[in-house]
Amino acid sequence: MHCKLEVICLDHPLKDSHTGVCSVGDPILSLYSRGLRDLMCSPSSPCPIGAYCNTELKDIYSTCCMSDPEAPVKPWTCPANTFTGDDFCLDTCMNDGDCRFNQKCCEQGCKRDCVHEPDICDRISIVRHCVRSPASMEMSLTQTDVQHAAAKKAHQYRNKCPRHFST
């Protein structure tokens, strides 16, 4: 049996509703014996078709939100889908419009999730080639070097390479 969502306009927001947590509109409401409340979600209780589970409040509160009907596409490409062994399979977006700022809705193992655009150093590491200043000296990174650096998380740069590298 499939339930169909019905739009009902309220004169005032519910006192306990988490208005503003959804990227489009407000949380989906559900009718319970005591009245209306936000429709909660979890891996065992997914959202209805056309909605996603907003987990921005993490363990405190997860609620169903309508997906962006315009389904915009943000300009960058999702990273390769790799299964992480995570059994928390819960779609937290349906399209890029459900993600805030420059995040993009990407397949992440068994779920769809909002991810940040990889920074320039991540892209260089994937190519495994950086040019050391001065430009006449070249350094090639092996896969082992990349894995070792990632494991230690020795350098975390946002949108720029270390000073001794140029792009």
QUITAJO-V223092 format. One record per pair of residues at least 12 apart in sequence whose C-alpha atoms are under 10 Angstrom apart, sorted by the first residue. I is the first residue (numbers start at 1). GAP is how many residues later the second one is. Records with the same first field share a line. If there is no record, write none. Layout:
I: GAP, GAP
This chain:
2: 46, 47
3: 45, 46
4: 44, 45
5: 23, 24, 25, 43, 44, 45
6: 22, 23
7: 21, 22
8: 21
13: 13
14: 15, 22, 23, 24
15: 22
16: 20, 21, 22
17: 12, 19, 20, 21, 22, 46
18: 19, 20, 39, 43, 45
19: 19
21: 33, 34, 35, 36, 41, 42, 44
22: 30, 31, 32, 33, 34, 41, 42, 43, 44, 45, 46, 76, 77, 78
23: 31, 42, 43, 44, 45, 74, 75, 76, 77
24: 41, 42, 43, 44, 45, 73, 74, 75
25: 40, 41, 42, 43
26: 12, 37, 38, 39, 40
27: 12, 13, 24, 26, 27, 35, 36, 37, 38, 39
28: 12, 19, 20, 23, 35, 36, 37, 38
29: 34, 35, 36
30: 34
38: 23, 24, 25, 26, 27
39: 14, 23, 24, 25, 26
40: 13, 14, 21, 22, 23, 24, 25
41: 12, 13, 14, 20, 21, 22, 23, 24, 49
42: 12, 13, 19, 20, 21, 22, 46, 47, 48, 49
43: 44, 45, 46, 47, 48
44: 44, 45, 46
45: 45
46: 17, 18, 43, 44, 45
47: 16, 17, 18, 19, 43, 44, 45
48: 16, 17, 18
49: 17, 18, 45
50: 14, 15, 16, 17, 18, 19, 43, 44
51: 12, 13, 14, 15, 16, 17, 18, 40, 41, 42, 43, 47
52: 12, 13, 14, 15, 16, 38, 39, 40, 41, 42, 43, 46, 60, 61
53: 12, 13, 14, 37, 38, 39, 40, 41, 60
54: 12, 36, 37, 38, 39, 44, 45
55: 35, 36, 37, 38
56: 36
62: 30
63: 29
64: 28
65: 27, 28, 33
66: 27, 28, 32
67: 25, 26, 27, 28, 29, 30, 31, 32
68: 25, 26, 27, 28, 29, 30, 31
69: 25, 26, 28, 29
70: 25, 26, 27
71: 23, 24, 25, 26, 27
72: 23, 24, 25, 26, 32
73: 22, 23, 24, 31, 32
74: 21, 22, 23, 25, 27, 28, 29, 30, 31
75: 21, 27, 29, 42
76: 26, 27, 28, 41, 42
77: 27, 28, 29, 40, 41
78: 25, 26, 27, 28, 29, 30, 36, 37, 38, 39, 40
79: 27, 28, 29, 36, 37, 38, 39
80: 26, 27, 28, 29
81: 25, 26, 27, 28, 29, 30, 31
82: 25, 26, 27, 28
83: 24, 25, 26, 27, 28
84: 24, 25, 26
85: 24, 25
86: 22, 23, 24, 25
87: 22, 23, 24
88: 21, 22, 23
89: 19, 20, 21, 22, 23, 24
90: 20, 21, 22, 23
91: 14, 15, 16, 17, 19, 20, 21, 22, 23
92: 13, 14, 19, 20, 21, 22
93: 12, 13, 14, 18, 19, 20, 21
94: 12, 13, 17, 18, 19, 20
95: 17, 18, 19
96: 17, 18, 19
97: 17
98: 15, 16
99: 14, 15, 16, 17
100: 14, 15, 16
101: 15
102: 12, 13, 14, 15
103: 12, 13, 14
104: 12, 13
117: 42
118: 40, 41
119: 37, 38, 39, 40, 41, 42
120: 37, 38, 39, 40, 41, 47
121: 34, 35, 36, 37, 38, 39, 40, 41, 44, 46
122: 24, 28, 34, 35, 36, 37, 38, 39
124: 17, 37, 43
125: 15, 16, 17, 18, 20, 21, 22, 24, 25
126: 15, 17, 20
127: 13, 14, 16
128: 12, 13, 14, 15, 17, 18
129: 12, 13, 38
130: 31, 34, 35, 36, 37
131: 33, 34, 35, 36
132: 31, 32, 33, 34, 35
133: 30, 31, 32, 33
134: 30, 31, 32
135: 30, 31
138: 27
139: 26
